[in-house]
């Protein structure tokens, strides 16, 4: 899109407690927004379960906001068959023809493609050591416990002195294409850190992307 894009850096579009944020949003310069009859969603992830989860989240969110959307998981070339894709040597030209044919068959007139740009993992130690008293004090509750209470209490402290955890960071890119012109009309990048629930993060990501696209008037709702 070169110089035909207006670049805007987005700072914390959602609350600080959330682990998913939109970093960059770029839309085509002088874009005339229009409504579409069927927005296709294609998440290109190595894990098929995550692909289906994200596609469903985005399609549901678009539909709730007045934009008809559908997933491509069951219809696009070799969809849901990552192991088969790895074993095949499909030329880019052949794959292009297959994708174009599926676009026509499913009457998709705008396509959102989600890809994983980067993933980083960092191990860190979380210290939660107990405080140890170097002397005996019969007034302390711990010394007035039955052996089973003492065992349970000390056991829990002994085995929770510290632990290692993995900080995970994912950077996703979303590209929106107008099928008629074949042009990229919007692109955005998001960052997600320390996922607690994949389902919850998929929904957060979907709300973030859909809100940005609609607020920027990249596409119009069917009733606009």
Beta strands, then each sheet from edge to edge (+ up, - down):
strand 1: 5-9
strand 2: 20-28
strand 3: 39-44
strand 4: 69-71
strand 5: 110-127
strand 6: 162-178
strand 7: 183-193
sheet 1: 1+ 2- 7+ 6- 5+ 3+ 4+
end
